[in-house]
Amino acid sequence: MFILVLGSVLALMHLYVWKRLVRDTTRPGRTRWLLSALVGALMLLLVATLFVPRFFGVEEAGWFAWPGYLWFGLLAYLFLAALALEPVRLVLRRWVRRGRPQEPDEPDDFETPQQPAVDRRMFLARTAAVTAGVAAVGVTGFGVARALGPPDVLRIPVRLPSLDPAFNGFRIAVVSDIHLGPLLGRAHTERIVRMINETEPDLVAVVGDLVDGTVEQLGAAAEPLQDLVTRDGAFFVTGNHEYFVDDTAAWMRELERFGLDVLGNENTRISRGRAAFDLAGVNDVAGEERGDGPDFDRALSGVNSNGPTVLLAHQPILVEEAAARGVDLQLSGHTHGGQMWPFHYAVELAQPSLAGLSTVRDTQLYVSRGAGFWGPPVRVGAPPDISVIELVGG
């Protein structure tokens, strides 16, 4: 069903872009045929980019993933730009249909040729197409530069009333949605690890969607995670993309080998002498199809009700359950902050928070925009980030 819906949407987007940028701007003939063939080829390239890696692997997809995903981003903004110009196009079209007004002293039998009106319509269509193209290329280019550039390092103070003063200033580096795959590899991980280490965190939380492939394909790309330097450890919880591979358990074993503690519906205690708080983690909801979904009973079993509990959960939507169970702070990702404006409006319909710090009942929720991207290497209005949560007591 997902493939059917996505394929239908992409086909309609290509049809609309072809109509406005090719059919309306050219006359029947060789030029129209060549441009139509180009749009068709780009559509096939995008379909291959989206679905071939699922069947043939990451390495085989690398050579066409870059042009395919770049076209995906450009297509989205060509579609939006052309759509935004529709009201202007309709107004100008009515103006063209009225034709050239007749001068008062012009003879009644003056013959107004039709060709100029046709030329005006073609000129307006081409002007709109060029305008849409320039806008789309500009926005996409900006988004590519932002997506491939270094993540922002955000420092977020969070007050937990029950936190012992011994933990004042405790730093949790939160990183999510790294998305190693055809477009992002070992160099991406190395940069993220270097930037995290520069913040000198007490603890690192990797909250899901690390990989888009198997251990055999991407193990070397994830290996720099073993170089994370923390006082109290690095922890990981699954995201939905960890369940897109057949052997999720293999990745959990690999991450443990890299020195990350996988909190699969588990908790651990972080101590400073007699002071402590509980760190818990739940599996992503995508794991439910394999009987490996979030289990709050297990994850919160034995936590200290007198001290704060910090929960790692990939999807913000789990905050409702967390709030019902008295969790003090939930750290999440998944949303990418919407990644590409204006698509964040759709994300907001599915999740309680798009990015940043918010409160659900008595539970604080922090959502990272993620350090990578999925699909188009484009971020517009949602820059990547590594967030450093600084805990403050009382």
N, C-alpha and C positions, 0 to 999 in steps of 0.2 A: 504493500500500500504506500509506504514512504517513497519507494522508487517511482511508483506510478505518479504520485502527486508532484514530486520534485521534477520529474521528466516533463509533465504537462506544463508546469509553471515556466520552466526554462524554454520549452518550445514556444509558448505564447510570448515570452519576452523577446526571443529572437524574431518571431514573426512581426511584432510591433516595431522593433528597431529596423528590420528590413523594410517595412512599409514606409516609415518616415525618412530613413536615411538613404534608401536605395530606390525603391519604386517611385516615390514622390519627387525625386531629384533627377531622374534620368528618363530619357525616352527609350522606347523599345529598341533593342539592338545589342551590339556586342558589349558595350560598357555595362549595361544593366545585367547582362548574363554573367559577366565576370565578377561583378560585385555580389550578385546573388550567390554564385558558387563560393565566394570567399566567406560569406555569412554562414552558408551551409557547412563549410569545412570547419569553421570556428565552433559551430554547435557540436559537431561530431567530436572535435578535440576536447571540448568541455565535458561531454558525456564520458569519454575515455578517461579523462583526468579524475572524474568523480568515482568511477566504478572499477576501472581496471586494477588499481592498487589492492582492492579488496580480494581479488582473485589471483593476481600474479605477483604481488609483493611490492615493497617500497622501491627497491633498487631499479626494477624494470620500469617503474613509473617516473623515475627522476627526470628523464630527458624531455618528457612532454608536460610534466606537472607545472613547471614555471610558466610557460606560455598559456597553458590551459587555465590556471588559476588567475593569472593576470587578466586574461580575457573575461573571466567570471566577474572580477571587480569592475572592469571597464564597462562590461555589459550592463551591470546593475546601475551605474551612474548615467550611461547613455539612455537607458530606459527611463530613469527618473527625470533627467534633463528634458528629454523629448516630451514626457508627460506634463512637465511643468509649463512647457511652451504651448500646450494645447489651447488654452484660452486665447492667447495672442494669435495663434494660427487661425482660430475660428473667426475672430474679429476681422483680421486682414483678409480672410477668404470672402467674407461678406462684402468688404470694400472692393475687392477685385471683381466680384460678380456684378456690381453696379455698373462697372465699366467706366469709360471716360465721359465726363459730363459734356453735353453739347453746348457750344458757344451760342449766344443769342443771334449773332449774324451769320451763323453757319447754315448753309442750304439744307433744306429738309431731306434732299436726296443724297446728302453726304454719306458715303459708305465707310463705316468704321470697320476696319479689318479686325478679324478675331485673333490673329496671331500675337499682337502685342499683349492682349489679355492673358493668353496662354503663357507668354514669356514672363509676365508679371507673376503668375502663379508659380512658375518654375523658379523664378528668382526668390520669391518668398520661401518656398520649400527648401531651397538650397541655403538661404540665409539661416533658417531655423536649424537645419542640419549642421551647419558649421558652428553655430552658437552652441548647440547641444554637444557637439564633438569637442570643442575647446573647453567647455565647462567640465565635461566628463574626464577628459585627459588631465586637466589641472587638478581636480579633486582626487582622482585616482593616483596621480603622481605624488601628491602630498601625502595621501594615505599610505602608499608604499614606503616612502621615506620614514614615516612615523612607525610603521610596523616593523621595519628592519633595523631601526635605530635602537639605541640602548633604552631599556625600561626606565621610567621615572622611579626614584626611590622616595617613597612617601613615609613620613613619620607620624604615627597616629597615637596620641595619648588616649588610653582607655582606663576609666576609673572603675575599680571593682571594690565595693564597700567592704567586703569580707576578706580582702587580701591583706595578709600580714605585712607590716612595714618592712620586713626583711626583703620583700620582693619589689619594693618601690624602684621604678626604673628598669625592671626586668624587660628585656627586649626579645620579642618573638618575630623573626623574619618570616613573613608569609609570602609564598610564591605558588601560583596555580597556573594551569593551562599552558604549560611549556610547549606541548604539542610537537615533540620530535617526530619527524616523518620525512616525506619526500622533499620538503622545502627547508626544514630546520634540522641541523645535525649537531655534531660534536662541538663546533665553534660556538653555537648558540648556548649550549649547556655550560661551556667554559666561561663565557661572559657572565652568565647568570650567577654561577658559583663565585666568581671573582667579586662581583658587585655585592653579593650577600655577605661574603667574608669581610668586605670593607666596612660593613655596618657593625661588625663585632657583636653578632647576636648571641644571646644566651641560649636560644633554642630556634630551630628552623622547622617550619611546618610547610610541607609540600602537599597541597590539598587537591590532588587529582588532575587527571588529563595530562599526564606526563608524556605519553607515547601514542602514536598511531601506527603501530606495527608490532612485530614479534621481537622477542629477545635476540633471535638470530639476526634479524635485520637491523635492530637499533640498540643492541646492548652496548656497543662501542660508543655510540653517541651519548648514552646516559652515564657512561663510566665516570666522567668528571665529578659526578655527585659525591664520589668517595672523598673528594678533597674539601668538602664543607667542614668548616672549623667552628665548633660551638662548645659551650660549657656544659650544657645539659642535653645535647643530642639533637638529631634530626629525625623527623617523623613524617610518615606518609599515610594518606588514605586514598582509596580508589576514587576515580571519577568515572563517568559513563564510558569514556573512550578506552579505559582499561578493559572493558568487557566487549570491545569490538574485536578482540583477538580470541582465538579458541582457548589458549592456555594462559589465563590470567594468573594462575598460581605460579607459573614460571617467572613472571615479572616480579611477583612478591618475593620469591627466593633470590632473584638477582638484586633487587634493591636492598634486601637484608645483607647480601654479600658486599654491597657498596657502603654499608654502615648505617643505612636508614632503618629505623624501627617502624614496621608496618603495623598500624593500629587497625586491625580488622575486627570491628565491634569489640574493642578492648580499651582499657585505660591504664595509665601509669601515674605514679606520684612524683612530682617535682619538688625537691626539698632544699631548704636552706636551714641547716640545723634542725630545730624543732618545727620551724615553719614549713608549710607545704601547700600546694594546690594540686588538683587532679586534672590531668590532661587525658581526654577521651577521644576516640575516633570511631566513626561509623562508615560502613561500606556505602557505596553509591546506590541509589535506587535502581539503576540499571542492572544491578546484580540480582534483583528479585527473580528475574527470568531463569536464573541458574540456582536458585535457592541460596543466594549469597548476598542478599540485600541488607539494608540497615536493620540492626537489632539493638534498640535502645536499652532493653533489659540487660543484655550482656555487656554492652558498652559502658553502662553506668553502674554496673554491679560493684558494690563496695566503696563507692566514692564517699568522701567525707562531707556530710551535710553541713558542717560548721565552716567549711572553707569553700573557696570558689572552685567552680568546674569550668574548664575551657574545652570546648568541643570542636574537633575538626570534622567538617562535613562538606563534601564537594558542592552540593547544590543548596542554595539558600532556602529552598522550599522546605527543607527539613527543620527550619527554625520553629515551626509551630509545635512539632513534637518535642523539640528541645525546651521550648518555653514551658510546655505542660509538665516537664520533668525537672524544672528548676535549674537548668543550665544557666550560668552567668554570662558566658560569652561564646558565640559560635563564629568560627573562622571559615569562610567559604570562597569559592571562585565560580566557575562554570559560565557566568554571563558574558565574559569578555567586555563588560561595560557596554554591550551592544555591538561592539567592534566597528560597525559601519553605520554611521548616521544615514537615514532616519530609522534603521531597522531596530534600534533599541526600543522603539515603541512596542514592537511585537514581543521582545524579550520581557518587557515590563508586565505584559499580560500573563506571563507564565511563572514569574518569580516575584517574591515579595520585595526584593531590593535589586537594583541594577549595579550599584557600586557604592563603596563607602560605608560609613557607620550609621546604623539605625537601631531602633529599639522595637522589639515585639514583646508586649507585656513587660515582664521584668528581665527579659533576656536581651543582651546587646548582640547585634549581628554586624560583622564586618565582612564585606564582599570585595575581594580583589578583582581588578580588571584583567588579571593574567599577564604573563610575561611573553606569551607567544601569540599565535593566531591559528584559526582553523579556516581552511578554504582559501579565499583570496588573501594574498599577503598585503592586506590593506587595513588600516585603522583610521577612521575618521570620527573625531569627537570622542574617542575612547583610547587614549594612549596606554601602552603597556606599563605595568608597574610591578615593583617589588615593594611590599608594605612592611614596615617595621612597627609592630604594635608595642607601645611602651606602657606597661602596666603601672597603675598608680592606685595605692590603697586608700580606703576611707573616703 
